[in-house]
Amino acid sequence: MSQYNVAKNESQVCKETIDTFQTVLKCCGSDGPNSWEKFMDTLPDSCCAPNDSGCSSESAFSNGCFDTISDFVNSNTQYIGFGVLGIAVIQLLGMLFACYLRSFVLKRTTYDEPHTM
C-alpha cells in the first residue's frame, strides 16, 4: 500500500494489482478503509462500487482484503488441497515415466541406423 501513489513504472503494477484485488474481492485496504489513512488522504476508487462517483469512508467496502482472502482460503481449503494433491500425482507420474524411459534407453545394446531420404 505504501507504493500505491509512487510515480514509477514498477509502482504502476502495484497500483493495478491492489485496484484489481479490491474491485474483484469487494474489499478495501488490508484491515478496512481506515488502513489507507496512513498512506493517502483519500480512498482509491477501487474501494467503492464502480458506479459510485466519489469514494468516501461511508460508501467504501467495509471488509479488509486480508480478512476477505483469509475467509476465501479457509472456506476452500478442501478444494485447494485436492488441487495440490492432483498436481503432485501428475508430477510423480512424470518422474516415473522419465525413469522408465531412462532405463529402457540404457538397456538397449544395438541402435538402428536412422532412416535417410
N, C-alpha and C positions, 0 to 999 in steps of 0.2 A: 504494500500500500504506500510505502514511502517513496517508491519510484513512479507513482501514478502520474504526476504532473511534471516530471523532469523532461526537459526538451532535448532528448537524444533519440536516435533511431532505435536503440535497444529498448528504451522505456516505452516506445510505441507498442511493442509486442506485449509488454507487461500490462499496459493500459487496456489493450484489446482483450487480453486474457481475462483480466479482472471484470471488464464490462460483460464479456460473454458468460462468465460464471454467474454474475449477479443477475443477468437477464434470464438465463435458462433456468437457474435454480430458484429464482424469485427470492433472493436474499440480499442483504445489504451489509457490507463491512464484515469483519471477522466475527464480531460479537453483537452486531446490530448497527443501526445508523450512527450511534454515538461514537463508534470506533473511528469514524472518519474525521472527527473533530481535531485529532492530533495532527492531521496531515493537510486538511483543506478547510476553507471557510464554508463552502457549500458542498452539498452531496453530489456525487456524479449522477447523471441522468439515468444510468443503468440501475440505480437503487429504486427507481419507481417504475410503474407500469408504462409501457411505451406510449400510451395516449395522454399521459399527464404532461402539462405544459411546463410547470416549474416543480422541480423535485425539492420537497421540504421534509423535515423530520416527521411531520404528521402524515404525509402521503407516501413515505418510503416503506419498503418491505420491512417488517418488524424483526424477522428472523435473521440471525447472523449466518454467514456462509459456513463457518466451522461447524456449527450445530446441524445445519442442513446436510452437509456432506457426511458428518458422523452418523446422523439418523439414516441416511441412504445406505451407507456401508453396513450398519448394524442390521437393517431390515433385509438386506440382500446378501448376507454372509453366506448362506447356503448356496446360492447361485454362483457367487464369486469363487467359492471353494470347489464346486463342480467344474467350473471353467478352468481353474488352475490344475486340478487333477486331470482333466482331459488333455490339456497341453502337455503335462508331464508324461502321460501314457504315450502320446504321439512321439515325444522326444525319445522315450525308451525304445519304442518300435524302430525308430530311425537308427538308433545306435545298434540294435540287434541286427538289422538288415545290413548295416555297414560292416559289422564284424563277420557276418556270414559271407558277404561278398569278398572281404579280405582273405578269409580262409579258403574260399573257392579259388581265388586267383593264385594264392601261394601253393596250393596243391597241384596245380597244373604243371606238367613236365614238358609238354610239347605245345607249340604255338603254331597255328596255321598261318600261311603266308596271306597277307592282305590281298584282297581282290583288286586288281587294277583293270583299267579300261583300255 
